[in-house]
Amino acid sequence: MLTYIKESFEELRTNITLPSKSEASNLMVIVAVFSILFALATWGVDSLFSYLIDIYFDKLIN
C-alpha cells in the first residue's frame, strides 16, 4: 500500500501538467455555463411534470 501511494505521488509530480491560468479560466466559464443550462433544463422538466401532475389530480378529484 505504501508503494502504491509513493508511486501515485511520483506520477503526479512527473506526468501531470496543470493548465495555464487563462485556459483554466476559460474552462471554468464553460463549466459554469453548462451547469446553469443543465439547472434550467432540470427546472423546466420539473415544472412541466408538476403541472401535468396537478392537471391529472384535478381531473381525478373532479
GUVOTOR-485966 format. One record per residue: residue number from 1; residue in three letters; x, y, z of N, C-alpha, C in turn. Coordinates in steps of 0.02 Angstrom, whole numbers. Layout:
+-----+------+--------+--------+--------+--------+--------+--------+--------+--------+--------+
| pos | code |    npx |    npy |    npz |   capx |   capy |   capz |    cpx |    cpy |    cpz |
+-----+------+--------+--------+--------+--------+--------+--------+--------+--------+--------+
| NUM |  ALA |      X |      Y |      Z |      X |      Y |      Z |      X |      Y |      Z |
...
+-----+------+--------+--------+--------+--------+--------+--------+--------+--------+--------+
//
This chain:
+-----+------+--------+--------+--------+--------+--------+--------+--------+--------+--------+
| pos | code |    npx |    npy |    npz |   capx |   capy |   capz |    cpx |    cpy |    cpz |
+-----+------+--------+--------+--------+--------+--------+--------+--------+--------+--------+
|   1 |  MET |     42 |    -60 |      0 |      0 |      0 |      0 |     44 |     63 |      0 |
|   2 |  LEU |     97 |     61 |     39 |    142 |    118 |     42 |    176 |    130 |    -25 |
|   3 |  THR |    193 |     77 |    -60 |    224 |     83 |   -126 |    175 |    115 |   -175 |
|   4 |  TYR |    113 |     96 |   -171 |     62 |    125 |   -215 |     56 |    200 |   -204 |
|   5 |  ILE |     55 |    221 |   -141 |     49 |    292 |   -125 |    111 |    330 |   -150 |
|   6 |  LYS |    170 |    302 |   -140 |    231 |    335 |   -164 |    231 |    340 |   -240 |
|   7 |  GLU |    211 |    288 |   -275 |    209 |    289 |   -348 |    157 |    339 |   -373 |
|   8 |  SER |    101 |    344 |   -337 |     49 |    392 |   -357 |     75 |    463 |   -352 |
|   9 |  PHE |    109 |    480 |   -297 |    137 |    547 |   -290 |    191 |    561 |   -342 |
|  10 |  GLU |    230 |    510 |   -358 |    282 |    518 |   -409 |    251 |    531 |   -477 |
|  11 |  GLU |    197 |    495 |   -492 |    163 |    506 |   -556 |    133 |    576 |   -558 |
|  12 |  LEU |    105 |    599 |   -503 |     78 |    667 |   -501 |    132 |    719 |   -515 |
|  13 |  ARG |    190 |    708 |   -487 |    245 |    757 |   -497 |    273 |    756 |   -568 |
|  14 |  THR |    275 |    698 |   -600 |    309 |    693 |   -664 |    263 |    695 |   -725 |
|  15 |  ASN |    203 |    667 |   -720 |    161 |    658 |   -780 |    103 |    706 |   -785 |
|  16 |  ILE |     86 |    741 |   -733 |     27 |    784 |   -733 |     48 |    856 |   -749 |
|  17 |  THR |     14 |    886 |   -796 |     26 |    957 |   -811 |    -37 |    996 |   -798 |
|  18 |  LEU |    -30 |   1052 |   -764 |    -87 |   1095 |   -749 |    -98 |   1145 |   -805 |
|  19 |  PRO |   -160 |   1162 |   -818 |   -173 |   1212 |   -871 |   -151 |   1281 |   -848 |
|  20 |  SER |   -140 |   1324 |   -897 |   -122 |   1393 |   -881 |   -182 |   1428 |   -849 |
|  21 |  LYS |   -169 |   1487 |   -820 |   -224 |   1523 |   -787 |   -278 |   1543 |   -837 |
|  22 |  SER |   -259 |   1564 |   -897 |   -309 |   1584 |   -946 |   -350 |   1523 |   -970 |
|  23 |  GLU |   -317 |   1468 |   -980 |   -353 |   1407 |  -1001 |   -399 |   1383 |   -945 |
|  24 |  ALA |   -375 |   1385 |   -884 |   -417 |   1365 |   -827 |   -477 |   1411 |   -820 |
|  25 |  SER |   -466 |   1476 |   -832 |   -521 |   1524 |   -827 |   -573 |   1511 |   -882 |
|  26 |  ASN |   -551 |   1497 |   -942 |   -597 |   1481 |   -997 |   -637 |   1418 |   -982 |
|  27 |  LEU |   -603 |   1367 |   -956 |   -637 |   1305 |   -940 |   -688 |   1316 |   -883 |
|  28 |  MET |   -671 |   1359 |   -835 |   -716 |   1373 |   -780 |   -780 |   1406 |   -806 |
|  29 |  VAL |   -773 |   1452 |   -854 |   -831 |   1485 |   -883 |   -875 |   1434 |   -920 |
|  30 |  ILE |   -844 |   1390 |   -957 |   -881 |   1338 |   -994 |   -920 |   1293 |   -945 |
|  31 |  VAL |   -887 |   1272 |   -892 |   -921 |   1230 |   -842 |   -978 |   1268 |   -809 |
|  32 |  ALA |   -968 |   1331 |   -793 |  -1021 |   1371 |   -762 |  -1082 |   1378 |   -809 |
|  33 |  VAL |  -1069 |   1392 |   -873 |  -1123 |   1400 |   -921 |  -1163 |   1335 |   -929 |
|  34 |  PHE |  -1128 |   1279 |   -936 |  -1164 |   1215 |   -943 |  -1200 |   1196 |   -879 |
|  35 |  SER |  -1172 |   1213 |   -821 |  -1206 |   1199 |   -758 |  -1271 |   1239 |   -754 |
|  36 |  ILE |  -1269 |   1302 |   -774 |  -1330 |   1343 |   -773 |  -1381 |   1316 |   -822 |
|  37 |  LEU |  -1359 |   1299 |   -882 |  -1405 |   1271 |   -932 |  -1436 |   1206 |   -909 |
|  38 |  PHE |  -1397 |   1163 |   -878 |  -1423 |   1099 |   -853 |  -1472 |   1112 |   -796 |
|  39 |  ALA |  -1457 |   1160 |   -752 |  -1503 |   1176 |   -697 |  -1569 |   1203 |   -725 |
|  40 |  LEU |  -1566 |   1246 |   -776 |  -1627 |   1272 |   -806 |  -1667 |   1217 |   -840 |
|  41 |  ALA |  -1634 |   1171 |   -873 |  -1669 |   1115 |   -906 |  -1702 |   1071 |   -853 |
|  42 |  THR |  -1668 |   1058 |   -799 |  -1696 |   1018 |   -745 |  -1757 |   1053 |   -714 |
|  43 |  TRP |  -1751 |   1118 |   -703 |  -1807 |   1157 |   -677 |  -1866 |   1154 |   -725 |
|  44 |  GLY |  -1854 |   1160 |   -789 |  -1907 |   1159 |   -839 |  -1944 |   1092 |   -839 |
|  45 |  VAL |  -1907 |   1038 |   -839 |  -1938 |    971 |   -839 |  -1977 |    961 |   -774 |
|  46 |  ASP |  -1948 |    982 |   -718 |  -1982 |    976 |   -654 |  -2047 |   1016 |   -653 |
|  47 |  SER |  -2045 |   1076 |   -679 |  -2105 |   1118 |   -683 |  -2158 |   1087 |   -727 |
|  48 |  LEU |  -2137 |   1060 |   -784 |  -2184 |   1027 |   -829 |  -2217 |    967 |   -796 |
|  49 |  PHE |  -2178 |    924 |   -764 |  -2206 |    866 |   -730 |  -2253 |    887 |   -673 |
|  50 |  SER |  -2234 |    939 |   -637 |  -2277 |    964 |   -583 |  -2343 |    988 |   -611 |
|  51 |  TYR |  -2342 |   1025 |   -666 |  -2402 |   1049 |   -698 |  -2446 |    991 |   -722 |
|  52 |  LEU |  -2415 |    941 |   -753 |  -2453 |    884 |   -777 |  -2484 |    844 |   -720 |
|  53 |  ILE |  -2448 |    837 |   -666 |  -2475 |    801 |   -608 |  -2533 |    839 |   -577 |
|  54 |  ASP |  -2527 |    906 |   -573 |  -2583 |    947 |   -549 |  -2645 |    937 |   -592 |
|  55 |  ILE |  -2636 |    939 |   -657 |  -2693 |    929 |   -703 |  -2724 |    860 |   -692 |
|  56 |  TYR |  -2682 |    809 |   -687 |  -2706 |    740 |   -678 |  -2747 |    734 |   -614 |
|  57 |  PHE |  -2722 |    760 |   -558 |  -2758 |    752 |   -496 |  -2819 |    798 |   -492 |
|  58 |  ASP |  -2818 |    855 |   -526 |  -2878 |    897 |   -529 |  -2934 |    861 |   -566 |
|  59 |  LYS |  -2918 |    826 |   -620 |  -2968 |    789 |   -658 |  -2990 |    727 |   -620 |
|  60 |  LEU |  -2945 |    698 |   -581 |  -2962 |    638 |   -543 |  -3009 |    655 |   -485 |
|  61 |  ILE |  -3000 |    713 |   -455 |  -3042 |    733 |   -398 |  -3110 |    758 |   -423 |
|  62 |  ASN |  -3111 |    795 |   -477 |  -3173 |    824 |   -503 |  -3209 |    777 |   -547 |
+-----+------+--------+--------+--------+--------+--------+--------+--------+--------+--------+
//
